[in-house]
Amino acid sequence: MPKNFSPSSSSPPGRWLGLIFWLTLSFIPAWSGSRFLPGEWYAQLVQPALTPPGWLFAPVWTVLYALMGVAAWLVWQRAGLTAAAWPLTLFVLQLILNGLWSYLFFGLQRPGLAFLDILALWLTVLATLLAFWRYHRPAGQLLLPYLLWLSFAAYLNLAFWRLNP
């Protein structure tokens, strides 16, 4: 998209293409995560008490990635890329950190490094949420379930690390 592209100057089809763009961008970490799946190594780990069943992760993350995409789209619609450069940059940064986590935890099998990543991710998502909130309150609210899930995921990550030295 051009640097100054603003949905206010675009046609309705352009706005829908914008939604498709932000949703697609939001699901890139899911693709990255699919490259590093839990395997035998993970199955042998001592599981924290509150570890959910494996089947739960895909639907939860699908909903969260969709909410993220809609939130970014709402901010982009309200302000455009130029005016909302900082919040949307934070958004992309958190997507990178999100995608990195699976590589660190499952790919490298390094829960300690993954925990550092999830802490940075949590802080970046909080900053993104607050920045989005300033531009479009519902966009910020759409990131609340993500931040809550990341809080739970950070607990799980830390517990895995501590239970499996």
N, C-alpha and C positions, 0 to 999 in steps of 0.2 A: 504494500500500500504506500502511496506517496506520503512524504513527511507531513504535509499540511492537510492531508485528506481528512475531512470532517463530515460526519454523517448528516449534519444540518444542511450541507450543500449537495448531498447525494440524494438519489431517487430512492423510493421504497425498496426496489430490488437491491440497490447498493447497501441498504441497511441490513437486509437479510443475508447478503453475502458477507457483511461484517460479522453477523452472528455466527455464520458457518466458519469464518476465519478464526474467531475467538474460541469457539468450541473445539475446532481441530487443534489449535495450539494447546489448549488445555489438556487434551488427551494424549499429547506426545509423551509425557512421563509414563502413562499407562503402557504405551508401546515399549518404552525403554525398560520398564519394570518387567514386562513379559519376557525379556531376554534373560532374566536372572530369577528363576523360579525356586521356591523351596525344594530341596531334594533330600537325599539321604542324610546329608549333614544336618539339616534343619530337623528332620524327623528324630534324630538321635539326641537333640538338645533337651535339657530339662525345661519343661514348659512352665511359665508363670501361672499362678492360680487363676487369673482372669483371662487367659488366652481364649479368644473366641474360636469357633470351628472354622476351618480353612475356607469353606464355601461362602462364608459371610463377607470376606474381603472384596471380592469382585463386585458384588452389587453395591456395597458401601462406597467403594472408590468410584464406581461409575456415576453414582449420584453426585458425589463430591466434585468430580471433574466437570460434570455438567453445570453445577452451581457456580464453579469458578469461571467457566466460560461465559455464562450469562452475566455474572458480576462484571467481568472485564468489558463485555459488550455494552453494558449499561453505562459504565464510566466513559467508554469511547464515544457512545452516542451523545452523552451529555456534553462532553468537552472536546472531543477529537484527540488525535494523537499528539499534536503540539502542546495544547494546554494541559493535557493529562500525562505528559511524558514521564514525570516522576512516578506516579502511582502505577502506570503501566510497565515501567522498567522494573519496579519492585515485583510486580506480578510475574514478569518473565524470569526474574531472579529466583523467585520461590519455585517456579516450575523446574528450573535447572536443579535446585537443591532437592526437590521432590524426586526427580528422576535419578539423581545420584545415590539416593538412599538405598535402592534395591541393589545397585552395583556393590556398594560398600558392605551391606548386610549379607546378601545372598551370593553375590559374585565373588567378593574377596573373603567372605566369611569373617568379617571384622566388626562384630557388634559394637565395640568401643568407638571405632571411627564412625560407624553409622549413628551412634548416639550423639556424637558431636555434630554431625550433619543435621540430625533431627532437631537439635537445639537451635542451630542457625536457621533451619527451616521454620521453626515455630516463631522465632523472633521476626523473621522476614514476613511471614503470613500475618502476624499481628500488625506490623508496620503497613503492609498492604491493605489490610482491613481498615485501619484508621485513615489511611490516605483515600481509599475508596469512599469511606463514610463521608468525608469532607465534600466529595464531588457528587455523590448520589447515595443517600442513606440506605436504601434497599440493597444497593450493590455491596455495601459493607456488611449488612445483615446476612446476605447470602454466603459470606465467608465464615460466619460464626460456627456452623456445623463442622466445617473443615478444621478450624482451630480447636474445637472440642475433640474431634477424632484424633488430631495430631497430639493432643495432650495425653490421650489414652495410649496412642502408639508410642509416645516417648516413655511412658511408664513400662510398656511391654518391652521396648528395646533395652531400657536400663535393667529390667528384671532378667532378661535373657543374658545380658552381659555379666551380671553379678552371679547368676545361677550356673553359668557355664564358663568358668575362668579359662 
